[in-house]
Amino acid sequence: MDLARPDSPPFARVGRREVGYNTRQVDRFLTRARSSYDGEGPATDAITSGDVRSMAFDPARGGYEPQAVDAALDRLEDVLAQRERDHLIRTEGEDAWLRQIGRTAAVLRRRLHRPAGERFRRPSKPGTPSYSVEDVDRLCDDLLQYLENHVPMSVDVVRRAVFREAQGADGYEEAQVDAFLDRVIELMAGID
C-alpha cells in the first residue's frame, strides 16, 4: 500500500481560502503510519485500525482535500483490520476470531433490537446538539438486515453516514451513537 511518496505531496490541496486538513498533521500521521505499516517503528508506536478510525485533523486554510485523505485512511483502516484479523487467526486460531466476531455482533444486535426511538440515550441538557432519531434508526434497521439477513452493505455506508441535527432530547446523544458506529465499523472491516 502506497501511503505517501516522500518526494511529493500525498494529496491535492483545497484552494488557499478554502478549509482542508492540516497538512503537517496529515503528513506526520502518514509518516508514522508508513513506518508502522512497514514494521520499522517500535511496537509501542504501532498503529491499529482503531487508531486510523479515530484520527482527526485540525482544519486549515489551503490544507489537504478532506475527501481524498478520508478515502486513503479508509483503505489503510481496512488493510490494518485485515492484518489484525489474520494475526489473531495465526496466533490463536480461527475459532478465536469467530468468537470475537460473535461477541461483538451479539452486543451490536442487542442494541439494534431495541424499539425504534429507544436505541440510544437522549441528551439531558436542553439545546445540546444531537442526531435525528429517524435518521439513526433508519441506519440501524439497515444494519440489522446486514447482520441477521446477510443483506449486502458496505462499511463505507456506515463511515459516511450523516444524520440531521436535532436538539436535546429530540435526538440521540451524539457520543453514544458515534461509539456504537465505531464498533460496527470495526466489525464490518474485520469481516469484509
Disulfide bonds with the S-S distance in Angstrom:
none
